[in-house]
Structure formats: C-alpha cells, structure tokens
C-alpha cells in the first residue's frame, strides 16, 4: 500500500478535492503535506495525479517518480506513473512502470489498457490488441481499452470493427472527444461524410477553441456539399490556429463559392507554410497498381455492360494503354467516357447496386442529367473511377469536370467508339484513337511526360475555364508538396507560370527544385 498521510482526514480531503475537480486546491494541500513530510508517498502520488489531470505532464512525471521511489508504493502509483510517462513520450520507461504494476496487481484492467496503448504507439499491433482485450475481459467498460482496440482495428483495415469499438465508447460516454473524432474520421475515410458530420459537429461544441476540431468539421461540410458553412468554420479554425491544412480547406471552400482570388490567397498561404517547414514529413500514399487497375476496370465494364450502357476508355487510361501498352504507373484514377444522354441514375445503380463501387461525394448532384462528370470508389481497393459524359456540339464534343464555381471544359473532335486490344481483350475507345489523343495531349503525346497536367496544358481546354483551372492547380500543388512529390510540384508550378505571372511562383519553383536536389528523389 502507498504510505498514507499522518491524518486519515487529510487523505480523505485530498481524494475529495480530486473527485470534485478542485485540482489547484488538491495540489496546494498535497504540497503542504510534502513540506511537513518529504517522504509522504501518498501526498506525492496525489500531487502527481492532480498535475496529470491538469495536463502538466512533466510535473506529473516528477511527482509520481518520487511516489514510486518511496516505501510502500502500490500498483496504483506505478500505473499512474506509467500514464504520465506515456503522455510525455517516454514509452520505454512507461512500459517498465506498467509491467511492474502488473506484477503487483495482474488483474488491474487500467494497467493492461495502458500497456495496450504503449504497444500501439510502438507499432506492435498484435500485442496491443491482446492487451486491450485482456483489459476489457477484466472491465468491459474500460473506454481507454476500447479506444486502443478501435485504433488497432482501424490500422489493420477492419473499419467496421473499429467503428463498433468507438460506438461502444460513445454508448458509455456520449461526449468522449477522442471517440467522436475517431468515428467521424473513420466514416469520412469510408466515403460516408453525411454520417461523419454530426460527430464532428458535436466535437466542436465540446472543444470550441480547438482548431483541429473545427477543421475536421469544415472538411465534412465540404464533402457534404456545404461550401458556405465550410468556409465559415474553416475561417474560424485558421483564426484559432493558422495551419497549412486550415488554409487549404478554406481555399477549397472559397473556390467552390466562386471567390477565386480569395481562394488563391488561401492556397498560397497553405503552400508557403509547407515550404517553410524545414523537416516536412511527406504523407505516404498508396502506389498505383496497373494490375489492380485492370481488375477494377473489368468489374466496371461488367456492371455497365450488364445494364446495357455504352462506354469507352478515356483520358489518361487510354493514353497509357495506347502509348505504353498498359495503365500509367503514375496515374491516380481510371477514366471512362459515356454518351451525354446516358441516364446518370442508371449508371449509379449499375455500379453501386452490387456493392462493388461507392459514389464519391462530390459537390454536384450525382444523379442529375446535367453533370459532366461522376466519380466512384472501388470498395475493395479504394481505386477511383472517373466517368465523363460527352455532349455533342456540332462536329465537336464538350467534356470536362464539374468543378465549382463552374465546370472545366474542353472541346474535342467528335468521334465514335471503336475497339482497341488490351491484355488480350477488345475494349471500346474513341476512334480514330490517335486523333483524340492528339487533341487532349498535343502533337507530342507519344513522348511520355509524367508532369503533363491535363487541366492546365490540355490544348482543347476552353479559354473560359482557365481561371478555375489555375485556382484548382494551386490547390493540387498543396497536395503534391504534402506528399513529398517535389518534382511534380515544381513542374506544376512551371505550368501555372505559363498562364499566370506572379513573383512568388518563381520563388516556389526554386525552393522545390532545391528540396528535390537535397533529398535526391521525387
């Protein structure tokens, strides 16, 4: 047992103050007891606990270290000491404290939960899950263990199980901020932004001064086609704490509202924050797999042909196949074209009814017969599928993206669908294929150029679409830098400079080239 104060009444008073949340009073009483007796382990323990509850992690570590060094220190003191060490990032010392706690009290659920958290941050996912389940076997209501278990399940690709864990936490504690944030982020990542929205909204109510919480809500509002509300919330996030991601989300919302100059200023602020970050750690991205892309296209073909819908290979997908015999390895999505009079609702039903694809929640009404572009996500791989609708205009086709405030369109020579051979199969494609590819990618389309930007460099793009294309390019530049694609980012800046003369673009390009040389990679 931990050494008690000389007065049982003082011990009771300490615990009452902690229970009532009167942490400053508890700290003053504990300090007074320590002055009377520096070997009062109970007072050191309660002082450390009060510091821990106030977020004073360093002070908590110091006080709890003293408590555990004194004779009679029990499992609770070592457990709390481990928590303080975890919060201060000292995971190896935390492991030693928690493991010693468990030698004193093997059935202490909170210690198993804390050990699970240590295993999680150490990357030992299997061990983390074992420890979390051990904790829950002892105490089914241990919310910390449920959070850790949810995070392990999420990290190992078991999204539905992770959501169950977070919902269990919310059933016990409806306003648990970590569970609200994690469940909202999980649903957002699973292409369910409408379901995510109420969790982020509640989080901002509980954390009105959290820039991160407001930024998450702004992102969900954007995904739910509410750019005006997203702009308001993102602006508040930036006011609370300026960040690259905050400026980027605000820029995206302003762009969708048609405020292109204001959007560009926000994108510029986002890029400059990233470029000023000396040790920017790129966000890892899933590499594109041509084999997987072929399988996704085959499944999309089966869905569309079963519904009697005409389509053809298009854009970058067709370029890679015709020029190099397969999909472009640096591509990020798959492209198909369909006639303008194709019922959009029928397309959505054909692709999504079997659960193979999910509609990507873009801002345009996905079933409207007036949209230029629909986007779907392959449920099994996360691969994006872009569908473009070809609108006849005399001897031309109009096609493009439904970017707000107005679509980015190009004008192509009118064509019929012919057939090309790919991977031993016949696939529909624009005919003559070379004429179409030259219209979109220029006369040098046969020469690989991984830095070619279709929206900016496409010779068939309509001149009136250029302002939106430039603004959109500023937003994508942020993404390239965030992912550490220095060469692609530098090339994109170069293409923007062909259409916009701004001094900062030259500075950015020089900085990006310097980064590329320093790291010796793209």
Secondary structure, 3 states (H helix, E strand, C coil): CCCCCCCHHHHHHHHHHHHCCCHHHHHHHHHHHHHHCCCCHHHHHHHHHHHHHCCCHHHHHHHHHHHHHCCCCCHHHHHHHHHHHHHCCCHHHHHHHHHHHHHHCCCCHHHHHHHHHHHHHCCCHHHHHHHHHHHHHHCCCCHHHHHHHHHHHHHCCCHHHHHHHHHHHHHHCCCCHHHHHHHHHHHHHCCCHHHHHHHHHHHHHHCCCCHHHHHHHHHHHHHCCCHHHHHHHHHHHHHHCCCHHHHHHHHHHHHHCCCHHHHHHHHHHHHHHHHCCCCCCCCCCCCCCHHHHHHHHHHHHHHHHHCCCCCEECHHHHHHHHHHCCCCCCCCEEEEEEECCCCHHHHHHHHHCCCCEEECCCCCCCCCCCCCEEEEEECCCCCEEEEEEEEEECCEEEEEECCCCCCEEEEEECCEEEEEEECCEEEEEEECHHHHHHHHHCCCCCCCCCCCCHHHHCCCECHHHHHHHHHHHHHHHHHHHHCCCHHHHHHHHHHHHCCCCCHHHHHHHHHHHHHHHHHCCC
